């Protein structure tokens, strides 16, 4: 079975995504959710959960922030809220959240997501033995290692098949500190579309923004694994994430639609190289022109990783 999770930035977009037959709608708030297309208020989260359930789908909420002491104090009340509105699953990165979930017996199934450090089956299975029902696989794992990992994990591993890839997060407000030092009056949020480049490589274009969680830096190119979906299905890596943090509005809905079509072709036994190429070209055409696309670490030789 192939399952698709999609992020959401508005109620209008949510309605359209749910009509496309996705499996999970992914969203969260400003305090506990990292790197989302939009942060929703609690009342909006409640309404999104109702909307998702009315469509017969599941609501997955991001609780993947790094929990510094001040957030840990507020965490139990937020988890109680999510439990009360019957969120189906939460996505957790900080082990402190897992401790609270287990200690207080919350009825909130959780997906383990510690970003780039989720790279081994032993690690995933360790958290599966402690209640995790799934894990978000690091974007840095090459295909050859993914195949071996998939054979040994006890819970489903989620793959990013489309969207931006965060390569660094710092609690420090790095950009704001620079602006303060240089006496530049600029905003530092995602809507400003700031980026940084390597000094000796003009082709690099690392998107960067800040929020209350700190500074977030993204790879030059976004991930697109449309051509690789058949391989992922064969390896039983069939939980796919589509992230619209840098693909807004209707364009993201259109991209999701192409991946839904690919899913249906695979399930019906009609997936071919021709169909893959056709849908890949459509994804490229719908992707923001100012952002590149590639396969990330997928084809990297594991022996070259240091």
Rosetta blueprint (number, residue, H / E / L):
1 X L
2 X L
3 X E
4 X E
5 X E
6 X E
7 X E
8 X L
9 X L
10 X L
11 X H
12 X H
13 X H
14 X H
15 X H
16 X H
17 X H
18 X H
19 X H
20 X L
21 X L
22 X L
23 X L
24 X E
25 X E
26 X E
27 X E
28 X L
29 X L
30 X L
31 X L
32 X L
33 X L
34 X L
35 X L
36 X L
37 X L
38 X L
39 X L
40 X L
41 X L
42 X H
43 X H
44 X H
45 X H
46 X H
47 X H
48 X H
49 X H
50 X H
51 X H
52 X H
53 X H
54 X H
55 X L
56 X L
57 X L
58 X E
59 X E
60 X E
61 X E
62 X E
63 X E
64 X L
65 X L
66 X L
67 X L
68 X L
69 X H
70 X H
71 X H
72 X H
73 X H
74 X H
75 X H
76 X H
77 X H
78 X H
79 X H
80 X H
81 X H
82 X H
83 X H
84 X H
85 X L
86 X L
87 X L
88 X L
89 X E
90 X E
91 X E
92 X E
93 X L
94 X L
95 X H
96 X H
97 X H
98 X H
99 X H
100 X H
101 X H
102 X H
103 X H
104 X L
105 X L
106 X L
107 X L
108 X L
109 X E
110 X E
111 X E
112 X E
113 X L
114 X L
115 X H
116 X H
117 X H
118 X L
119 X L
120 X L
121 X H
122 X H
123 X H
124 X H
125 X H
126 X H
127 X H
128 X H
129 X L
130 X L
131 X L
132 X E
133 X E
134 X E
135 X E
136 X E
137 X L
138 X L
139 X L
140 X L
141 X L
142 X L
143 X H
144 X H
145 X H
146 X H
147 X H
148 X H
149 X H
150 X H
151 X H
152 X H
153 X L
154 X L
155 X L
156 X E
157 X E
158 X E
159 X E
160 X E
161 X E
162 X E
163 X E
164 X L
165 X L
166 X E
167 X E
168 X E
169 X E
170 X E
171 X L
172 X L
173 X L
174 X H
175 X H
176 X H
177 X H
178 X H
179 X H
180 X H
181 X H
182 X H
183 X L
184 X L
185 X L
186 X L
187 X L
188 X L
189 X L
190 X H
191 X H
192 X H
193 X L
194 X E
195 X E
196 X E
197 X E
198 X E
199 X L
200 X L
201 X E
202 X E
203 X E
204 X E
205 X E
206 X E
207 X E
208 X E
209 X E
210 X E
211 X E
212 X L
213 X L
214 X E
215 X E
216 X E
217 X E
218 X E
219 X L
220 X L
221 X E
222 X E
223 X E
224 X E
225 X L
226 X H
227 X H
228 X H
229 X H
230 X H
231 X H
232 X H
233 X H
234 X H
235 X L
236 X L
237 X L
238 X L
239 X E
240 X E
241 X E
242 X E
243 X L
244 X L
245 X L
246 X L
247 X L
248 X L
249 X H
250 X H
251 X H
252 X H
253 X H
254 X H
255 X H
256 X H
257 X H
258 X H
259 X H
260 X H
261 X H
262 X H
263 X H
264 X H
265 X H
266 X H
267 X H
268 X L
269 X L
270 X L
271 X L
272 X L
273 X H
274 X H
275 X H
276 X H
277 X H
278 X H
279 X H
280 X H
281 X H
282 X H
283 X H
284 X H
285 X H
286 X H
287 X L
288 X L
289 X L
290 X L
291 X L
292 X E
293 X E
294 X E
295 X L
296 X L
297 X L
298 X L
299 X L
300 X L
301 X L
302 X H
303 X H
304 X H
305 X L
306 X L
